[in-house]
């Protein structure tokens, strides 16, 4: 009842605070479904032979499936990059300052309603009001400010504490229920919306509800993946029920690769004995925390009926940092000009007018850079300490990802000029970190 009363009060406040800007005929609704620690190879449509994911497979048939899409190697940095269009060396990940500008703040000025449900993780996992969702552009929020590492999740509804749970198997359904309630109770049919649903699963400590536990061929992790598939189907069915399908862009992706390094199976600080790390990276090397492809290359599916090509697989470079300028183009707002924006407008890629897209490179957070098919990694170990990459040799590495997706054969010794060129590109991206924002734009 406490959550329900808070939800209703929040809706009343939203309805009174929405911008008066009328909806433009071309403004699409945007639904972002963002999972946690899910592997590139966890879904059947990405090659998994154990997990049954019929709803995600159907979504891929109805939209475009991207095979070279990038998030970030760990969770807080991935979220700050998604929200701001800026690499974490600028947006600062878990410590994202209040001065950062999110697309949620800007899109409200174009007449959008905004809601965030689920894991936030950019306010240092603390209730720092000026860095919580309401202060960063989301008019409604329900979820957890951090992860579930200790087997407990504490909720906030807007800026108010809203209880907690130790039932990890309830979270996927809870967040889906909240998302459906938002769509049915809040949506003004005359205004577009952005709904950002950031699931806690498949971040360990994982669990599934009693209806799914023990039902898959993939163990407990498979149970969680299949429950996510079912709950996502419920959310997509609601979009159809409310006649929103044709003008809603659905974007599914995840924050980083799977936490699949065996060295961390039993020794992660704060995890109970026996907790297990899961997920499949498919043909990619390593997983979460790594600068190899398994760390930051993520599954991504985008559906927009009649606009985004159905049944297509795209190998174009695309990334979460591209959401800011792409949403600006689609929704009709301007990106900030007082700070470096790393994202590029990928509207043409989505709509099929630019098959290669506008992204030509990708920066691996302190570890290296990719340009086209070539990927360079520095010699020193610049990784997040809690997800240390145990496989890296302390030498410079160069890979041709078109021919060696698993990064098994370094070509650095054969192509020294390419190494120097990519090193210079990496340093130029890092140098832009000196550009500081002038002020918070409101």
C-alpha positions, 0 to 999 in steps of 0.5 A: 500500500505504501508503494501504491500511495507513493506511486499515485502521489508521484503521478499527480505531481508529474501531471502538474509538472509536465512541460506544456510543449505539444507533441510533435507528430514525429516524436516516438515513444522510447522504451529502454530495457537494460539488463545487468551482467547479461552475456552477449551469448545468453539469448537464443537469437545470439546463438545460445543453445540452452536458454529458451528466449522466444520473446527476445527472439521474436523482438529480433525478428521484428527489429534489427539485431546489432552484433557490434554494439558497445556498453562499458565493462562495468555497471556504474560507468555503463549507466553514466555513459548511457545517460550522458552520451559521455565516456566514463572518464568524463561522466565518472560512473558511480560518482556521476556528479550533479553537473552532468546533463542526461538526455532525460533532462533535455527530452522533457523540454521537448514535451516528453514524460520520463520514468526510470524503474530499476537499478540507478547506480550513479549516485555512489549507491547512496540517497544523494538527492541532487544525484538521484533520478528526479534531479537528473530528469526522470519525473518518476522513479522506483527502484534501487540506487545500487546493486544486490551484491549482499543479497538485499535491495533497498528501494526508493520511490522518487526521493523517498525510501520505499522498503527493501527485499531479500527476495532476489527472485521477485525483482524482475517481476516487480520492475515489470509490474511497475513499468506496466503500471506506469504505462497504464496509469501515467501515460498521457496519450497526447504526450510522448514518453521515455521509460527506462527499465533497468533490471537488477538481474542478471547481476549476482546474487541471482535468483528466479521466482518459484514459477521459473526456478528449476525449469530451464536447461541452463541451471539457475542462470538459465532460469533467470534469463528465461524469466526475464524473457517472459517478463519482457514479453508481458511488457511488450504485450502491454505496449500492444494492448495500449496501441503504442507499438507503431510509435514506440522505439523498443531498445534492449541491451545490457550494461556489460558482459557476463561475470564469467571469469572463473577466478572470481567464482568464490572470492568476491568480497561481500558475496556469500559462500557458494555464490556463482558467477554466470553468463556466456559471452559466445565467441567473445573473449572474457567478460565483465571488467575485461578490456577484451570484447566480452567485457563491453560488447553487448547484445542490442535489439531495436524495434520500431515498426515500419521505421527500423528494418525488421529481421535484420542483423547489423554489424555497424559500430553502435554504442550506448553513448550514441543514445544522447544525440540519437534521441536528440534527433528523434525527439527534437532537442539539442545536445549540450555544447559546453562539454564533450559528447562522445556519442554520435547521431545514429538515426540514419543507422536505425532508419536504414539510410546509413548502413554503416552508421556514424561511429568509426571508433570506440574507446575502451575506458583506459585500456585502448581503442578500436577504429574500424576492424582494428583494436589496440590495447595498452600494455599496462593493466588498467582495469577495475580492481573488483573485476580484475582481468586475469588473462591479460599479458603485459604487452601491447596488443592489436587485433583484427576483429573482422578475422579474429573476433575471439582476440586470439592472435595479437598482430602488434609486432606485425603492424607497428604503424597501426599500433602507433596510429591507434595509440595516438587516437586513444590519447586524443580521446583521453585528452578531451577529458580536460574539457570541463562543463561550464554549468548545469543547464536546466 
